[in-house]
Amino acid sequence: MIAVGVDAWNLMGDHRGIGRYVRAVLTEWRTGFANRVGVTLIVPEWHTWTVAGRYRTEAGGEYPVRSRHLHGRCDLDVLWFPFNGPSWDGFSVPSVATLHDASTFVRPEYTESDRATFRRAARRCGTIVTDSEFSKTELVRELHLDPARVEAIPLGIGAPLPVQPVALDVAAFGRFALFVGENDPRKGLDTLIEALTRLQGAGISIPLVVAGASTLRSRALIERARCRLHALGHVDDPTLAALYRACAVSVYPSHYEGFGLPVLEAMNYGAPVIASAAAGIPEAGGDAPVYVPANDAPALAQAVRRVTGDETLAQAMRERGFARVREMPWRKTAERTLAVLEAAAR
């Protein structure tokens, strides 16, 4: 058995994307690999007794919680930094970092300070884990890494939540298109709004439901939208599950993603998916979605019209989606990640 210290600094603040990944891997280790791995949560606080309960609740298990300042006394075999690199520099045991994509290097909205933990990982960690072969290629180029140091391990998906009552009246939206995610510029919400506006001008009115934390940019974009639009902000997991189950189509028009976890999540609940044929997204969706070029509103409008207007096609997409989900369990992600950590600890 190896003793793994998990850098948990952002566990309480991240309830999408990376946070979901970390919780899923920890759960799989605890339930399926307890004979191979013991986990200690490494946190920034000195006085861990004041915060340990909250970290354990977020992680879903009764893990030891130790301060990063005292990690050298924990008899760890390896440290795992899952939140895009080490959050501190003074560690003294073998280490592995998960860098989920290279967006901080290739997207113009990021700064050099955003890249600091990535550069620290390249400098200090023996092995880098990433979410896709696409991201591996990008990180090798941007960080000048030996490809042998980088392991591409796809993300996964768990069992869907059971149907349960939610406060939101999902049925009131009718047959709607669903967009899930925070709207930073790469997510493509502007392209989706333009596509649905084009359809509305052609007499095809498909409401858009946006589920995700809002930003100043997204609020301005939504206020200017000329299609029918419902902005929900952040929703809890049962509400998100209800939206996935009810939507006519889930649309993921992002320009740049290391993987595209919402694609798998949507298919897990039986939603037909339209996605950009960009970056690592096809590695998530496989052959299940209908793909369109990124930033191409006319092509996206045509795809939405086709999927929402052809129930035979939509049903075939649902079936392909369920098949894809069965190929991508979190258990596989957790086992491959554990193997990397075991090799680093030797």
Secondary structure, 3 states (H helix, E strand, C coil): CEEEEEECCCCCCCCCHHHHHHHHHHHHHHHHCCCCEEEEEEECCCCHHHCHHHHHHHHCCCCCEEEHHHHHHCCCCEEEECCCCCCCCCCCCCEEEECCCCHHHHCCCCCHHHHHHHHHHHHHCCEEEECCHHHHHHHHHHHCCCHHHEEECCCCECCCCCCCCCCCCHHHHCCCEEEECCCCHHHCHHHHHHHHHHHHHCCCCCCEEEECCCCHHHHHHHHHCCCCEEEEECCCHHHHHHHHHHCCEEEECCCCCCCCHHHHHHHHCCCCEEEECCCCHHHHHCCCCEEECCCCHHHHHHHHHHHHHCHHHHHHHHHHHHHHHHCCEHHHHHHHHHHHHHHHHC
